[in-house]
Each structure stands twice: as structure tokens, then as C-alpha cells.
Amino acid sequence: MSATIDTDQLTRVEVTVTVRVPEHDEVDLMTGAQQRLAAVDTVQNVSIEELRGINPRLGATVVIVETALQTAQPVAVYKSLTETVGIETQSRK
């Protein structure tokens, strides 16, 4: 896990996650994944650093992405991610 403290009290957390993006979403896969991650309560900002994989499924596409999240609650963000439907944590840096 890699974390740095910014001057505005947000911590940057890097994590690899899988995100389920619905088939009929009106945005591209990267934007859909970013929107779903940004909707997690403890996340203030999301940057997708790298697309690691795409897995088409019935009704949705699962993408594996390396992300950089900004949060005021770095410990709680992992719990929030694992409790969010359609998001699974793969690894932390």
C-alpha cells in the first residue's frame, strides 16, 4: 500500500480493483468505472492510472483497473470499497 498526505488533508491511496460496468451504460468503460468508484462514500477523487483487463460478461463488463483514490479516511476506504456492490479490491500498493 502506498499513501501520501496532501496539504488539504486528503490521502492518496493506490489500489487495483475490479469494477462491474453495466452493458447499457451511456459512457465508456473507463468513465463508468471511475463514476462507480467516485460514488463510494469515503472517496473524494478518483484517477484511473491503468487498465489491467477487460472481462465481458452477460449484462455487464468487468474491468480491472489500477486507481489512485483521494480520501480523508484511508483505512475506511478499503472497507467501503469491499462493501460496494460491483467493486472488488484486488491489491493494494
N, C-alpha and C positions, 0 to 999 in steps of 0.2 A: 504494500500500500504506500502510495506517495501522497503527501499532504503538505501544502504550504499555506501560511496565513497571509491574507491580503490586508492592506491598511483599513479596509472598510469592514473588517471582522468576518469576512467570508473565507471559508477554507476551500481550497481546490482539492478535489478527490478524483483520482483516476480509477476507473473500473470498466471491465469488459462485461457486457450484458447481452442477453437475447431479448428481443422485443418483437411481439406479435403485432403486425400491421395488417388490419383488415383488407380484404381483397378489393372492396369497392371504395377505399379511402380516396379522397379527392386530391391527395398530394403524393409526391414521390416517396419511395421507401425511407430515405434518409430523413426527410422532413417529418414523415409520420412517426418514425422512431423518436426523433427529437421532441416532437409535441407530446408524445406519451411520457417521456422522461421528465419533461418540464412540468407536467401535471402532478408529479409526486410532491406531496406536501412539503417535505424538507429541502427540496431543490429550488434554488433561486435562479440558476442559469445553467444551460447545457451546451456543451460543444462536442460534436461528434468528430473524433480525431481520425478514425479509420474504420472502414467497412471490412469486417473479417470474414463474413459469409452470408449467403442467402439460401434459405431453405423454403421453397414453395410448398404450401400445404393447402388442403381443402378449405376454402373460405378466407384464408389469410396467408401472408408470407412472414416467415420468421427471419429476422436479420440479426446477425451477431456484429456488434459494434464496440469499438474502444471509445470511451467517453471521458470527458473532463467535466465534472459537476462542480458547481459552486454552492456551498451550503453553510449556514450558520451552525448546523448540528451535524458534524462529520460522523459521529458514532451512530446517531439515529438514522442517517441517510441509508445505511445498508439494510436496516430493518424495514424502513419504508419501501425500499426497492423490492425486497423479497415478499412483502405483503401486498404489492400491487399486482393485480391480475394482468397477465400478458407480459410481465417483465420477470426475468430470472437473472440473478447475478452469476457470472461465470468465474471471474477472477478479479483480484484487487492488485494494484501496483503499489 
